[in-house]
Amino acid sequence: MAILEVKNIEKHFGNTKVLEDVGFSLEEGKALAIIGSSGSGKTTLLRCLNFLETPDRGTISVKGEVLFDGSAPHAGKEKELRRKRLHFGLVFQSFHLFPQYTALENVMLAEELLAREREGYKRNKRDIQEEIRRHGAELLDRMGLKERMDHYPHQLSGGQQQRVAIARALALKPDILCFDEPTSALDPELTGEVLKVIRSLAQQKTTMVIVTHEMAFARDVADQVIFMDGGVVVEAGESHQVIDHPREERTRQFLSRY
């Protein structure tokens, strides 16, 4: 059964159609890679999934619950929007860590803010914060950053900062983890350490949607691949089929550059 279902998503910016009739489904524990040229709509699609953009049409469902229906009114209250976003974790291209917080504090922040809305937070504040601290430390340990928890972002390499960002995205235990070209801001020598972490997440059956320009990585780690061009899905299928034996001429032209 699909954990994520996206149907007929459209998005316009003014008179420019950025996404047109985009749809796909993703099973729990699987990884989907989205490939395509710059401007093909990949990042906009991720932003729509995370409710950072509002589609003009279509539906987005997680675990059978319709989170967005373009045919219904969706003015949306901020609290309801935050609830929907909790289904997704997003790792940006450029880390977006808070420079005034340590690695551990960056990972803890969202969970702390969410905990403050819980009943009994003030009464049990110390125990709750200690549990959040322990969870954050465990996540950074998984990222290979046990010795860097008290370092500030400027004291970390780009690869280490991106791994902190991954730990932060995992902190709220999202149903689906999304990556927007997670290695594009890294030097080539740092790319490998981030891809290794994502590979390990795939082995742990983390459900992921990964926008990437790393074709070999997409082929070897993702279960499915979508190729987008001009805001539409040109080709979709099993990763080795799409990367190694594309059926569409436009897909072949794109992959020939790699």
Secondary structure, 3 states (H helix, E strand, C coil): CEEEEEEEEEEEECCEEEEEEEEEEEECCCEEEEEECCCCCHHHHHHHHCCCCCCCEEEEEECCEEEEECCCCCCCCHHHHHHHHCCEEEECCCCCCCCCCCHHHHHHHHHHHHHCCCCCCCCCHHHHHHHHHHHHHHHHHHCCCHHHCCCCHHHCCHHHHHHHHHHHHHCCCCCEEEEECCCCCCCHHHHHHHHHHHHHHHHCCCCEEEECCCHHHHHHHCCEEEEEECCEEEEEEEHHHHHHCCCCHHHHHHHHCC
